[in-house]
Amino acid sequence: MSGSPASGPSGPGRDRADGAAGRPPGRLLRLLLAILPTTPAGRKLAAGAVADSVGSGMFLAASTLYFVTVVGIPATRVGAVISIASIIGLISPVPFGRLADRVGPTRVYVMLLAARGVGYAGFALVDSFWPYAVLTCVLTALDRGCSPLQQVVVGLIEGGENQARTMASIRSVRNIGLTAGFLLAGAVLAIEHRAAFAALFLGNALTFFVIALVVERLRRGVESPAGDATAKQAGAGPEETCAGPQEAVPPAQEAAGEPASGPARVRSPFLDLRFLLFTVSNGILTLHDSVLFLLLPLWLTTATSAPASAVSVLLAVNTVLTVLLQVYVAKFADTTARALRLIWFALVPLLLSCGVFAGAEHVPAWPAAAFAVIAVVLLTVGENVHSVAVWNLSYDMSPAPARARYLATFSLGVTGQQIVGPVLMTAVVLPLGTSGWALLAGVFLLAGLGLRATGGPRPAPTADRALAPEAGVTAGAAGSPASTGTPTTPTPSEVTS
């Protein structure tokens, strides 16, 4: 949904007909139902995410080839533009987050989606370098600005115990949609006609308007007089709603993403040392993404005896496991305390995967391939557990009056990893071999300890304590602090690309 970012299930080649009423559905249908959110609003958000990711998959698979081979822009200039756009995208979430905290995250999110739809449609008209460069830089900034707002919007529309599951469902269905988009792009690449590429760009643009319409209708539904029923359906009724550390906010206003009137002042996230350390630790632990998508293909072909064809199998294993694991793991992150404990369950498979990767370098071809499969399974389990845990923790650690701003700052850690990770993988881990994997395991361990030390419940700001008691309250549509058996924390919540 966020465009930059942030999913295909397996099943029998053909589902058998259901036959008489009451017969259980096929395995594939049961799997899809298990992946989908449990609320109507969540299912609409997931459907929008599928549409968005199908368009994104088509664009990612075909756009670079189009601009190089059809438009005639040199590949080196395309690469330079993408690098410059990535630098611009590094800072763009922060101003959009500030704007969202002022006028409402849902409204800003819908505005960005519409702007992206117009921009991606504009690629169909690009016929030279400078329009391509300007449009790419602008759209990358909009893409990265949307990413943290997705998490805020899901929290506002869903809230309560449904929030973590819906975020996990969105990531799962995005992987399915991306896969479908890649396949559709293959047909366009086979045609190799400019009109086919233009249709692809327009189709991708249309998906942004689809998801914008879905989110806008959900927002209006919550704002309407019947919005109380909508909030209850999403898992948080008005009697459960509070504004956290500031004064109480009407449920419809909070669920619509509007800022509270006269909110308590909150310090800048760049002055919140604990949150910054949490952000940096998470960015470091997210190096598992660079391991999977950059290091793995190079490592398999240069450091092991395994066949190069195994790369596609390993990536397929990751995709399928991600679809299956996201929703399952989310149920273990229904409170901040449980999400914090998940960090340990993420660290163990990540550390073990480094050991298995190292071992694969010292065995013959087929054992090396088996070691690689085991390592990717461990890496994928750790990656998914980590992702679900930090969705919750980052949301809970962000003060409600500045949630969009805080989550925008939090996204900078992941973006920093995308810049530093490729260099670290190719210049340090790969050349060092076994020692490189040991070093990476140590980095993972330190990052995990950093998340454990800095994540979790936080006291209300001093300026707010006169306005609201510190006692636990149940969660509202915005993910306000929930009463649990553990210290008072907001209810659960990434993406995240």
Secondary structure as GFF3:
##gff-version 3
##sequence-region A 1 497
A	DSSP	alpha_helix	27	35	.	.	.	ID=ss1
A	DSSP	alpha_helix	40	65	.	.	.	ID=ss2
A	DSSP	pi_helix	66	70	.	.	.	ID=ss3
A	DSSP	alpha_helix	75	91	.	.	.	ID=ss4
A	DSSP	alpha_helix	93	103	.	.	.	ID=ss5
A	DSSP	alpha_helix	105	122	.	.	.	ID=ss6
A	DSSP	three_ten_helix	123	125	.	.	.	ID=ss7
A	DSSP	alpha_helix	129	157	.	.	.	ID=ss8
A	DSSP	alpha_helix	162	191	.	.	.	ID=ss9
A	DSSP	alpha_helix	194	223	.	.	.	ID=ss10
A	DSSP	alpha_helix	227	233	.	.	.	ID=ss11
A	DSSP	three_ten_helix	238	240	.	.	.	ID=ss12
A	DSSP	alpha_helix	251	255	.	.	.	ID=ss13
A	DSSP	three_ten_helix	269	271	.	.	.	ID=ss14
A	DSSP	alpha_helix	273	285	.	.	.	ID=ss15
A	DSSP	alpha_helix	287	290	.	.	.	ID=ss16
A	DSSP	pi_helix	291	295	.	.	.	ID=ss17
A	DSSP	alpha_helix	296	302	.	.	.	ID=ss18
A	DSSP	alpha_helix	310	330	.	.	.	ID=ss19
A	DSSP	alpha_helix	336	360	.	.	.	ID=ss20
A	DSSP	alpha_helix	365	396	.	.	.	ID=ss21
A	DSSP	three_ten_helix	400	402	.	.	.	ID=ss22
A	DSSP	alpha_helix	403	424	.	.	.	ID=ss23
A	DSSP	pi_helix	425	429	.	.	.	ID=ss24
A	DSSP	alpha_helix	430	432	.	.	.	ID=ss25
A	DSSP	alpha_helix	434	454	.	.	.	ID=ss26
A	DSSP	three_ten_helix	462	464	.	.	.	ID=ss27
A	DSSP	beta_strand	481	482	.	.	.	ID=ss28
A	DSSP	beta_strand	489	490	.	.	.	ID=ss29
###
